[in-house]
């Protein structure tokens, strides 16, 4: 069968529950700055570079802060190379996200990131 159209993932595919969403309690608009251009998708896991306080894709092989999962992107957005860009993210709980809705940089240690998100109060649940 021919594929006619494809719809991007929606926030509800990843974010299953968020308390006090009407006040934005679990969310922040943060600054990201990537070395190369990146298209963030809903569910992208980010780490926070300690020196600059800016967010980048989670990378467990790094040693400058981004090896710790610190946020989950909640909007689709293109991030140009070496440009400060504001992105809306989930930074704390109480919240529940779908395990299958999280997006990781290729080769990232997903299990470690999920444990780190749990420590932030962002529960990672397997969806059926």
N, C-alpha and C positions, 0 to 999 in steps of 0.2 A: 504494500500500500504506500502511496506517495504521501510524504509529510508536507502538509499545506502551511501550517504555521506552528510556531513554538512560543510558548509564553515563558517569560523569565520567572524565576522563583519569587514568591511573595514573602513578605515578612512573616506571615502566619505559618509558612512552611518550616521556619526555623524557630521563631519565638512562640513558645506554647503558653507561657504564663508570665506576667510581669505585674508585680504589685505596685500600686500607686502610679500607674502609667499616666494618669491625667495630670500629675504633678511633675512627671519626668524624673522621679526619684532615682531610678536605676540608670538613667541615660546622661550622656555628656556630649557636647560638641567639642571634639579634640582636634589638634593639629597633627597631620601626618606629613611625612616627607620621605619619599622613597628615592633611591639612587637612580632607578630606571622607571619609566612609565609603567603603571600597573592599573588594571581594571579591578577594583574591589567589587565583590558580589556580596549580597546579604549573607551573613554567616561567616565572613572572613575573620579569622582569629589574628589579633594584633598583639605585639609586645611593645613595651615603652622603653625607649633609649634613655638611660639614666642621665647622661650628660646634657642632652638637649631638651628632655622632657617631651619629646615628640614621639609619635607612634609610627611603627612600621610593621610589616608582616612578621608574625611570630616565626622565630628561627632558633631552634634549640641548640644549634651549633655555635651560636654567637656568644659573646661574653660581655656585652655592653648594655644589657638590660632586656633586649628583645627575646632572650631565651626564656622569659617568663611570660606566660599568657596574661594579658592585662585588660583586654577588651574584645568585643565582638561587634563587627560592623552591622548596622541595621538599615543600610541603604545601598543601592547600586550607585557607584560613582567612579569616574576615571580620575586617576591621580597622575598628573604630569611629572616627569622626571625632575628631581631637585627643586620642587616647588612646594611651599607650605600650602596645604589644602585642609579645609575644615570638613570633618566627617562626623556624622552622628553615630555614636556607639553605645553599647550596653557595657557598663563598667562594674556593676555590682548587682547583688540580688537584694531582696528575694526575687528570683526569676528562674524559669525553666526553659531550656532550649533543647531542640531535637538533635540527637547525636548525628543523624544523617544530614542535618541542615548546616553543619559547620563546614567551613572551607579552610583548607590549610595549604601553605606553600608546599610545593613538591618536596618530598623527603622529610618533612617535619615529623617529630615524635608526637603523634596525636594523643596517645595515652597520657603522656606527661602534661600536655596542654589541658586536657580535660580535668585532670586532678587539680591543676592550678586554677581553672575556672571555678571548680567546686569550692575552692578556698575563698573565692570572692563572693560566694553565695549564689553563683549561677549554676544551677543543677543541670547536668547533662544527662538527659534521659533517652533511652532507646525507644523509638517509636515503632509501632506495629502497623 
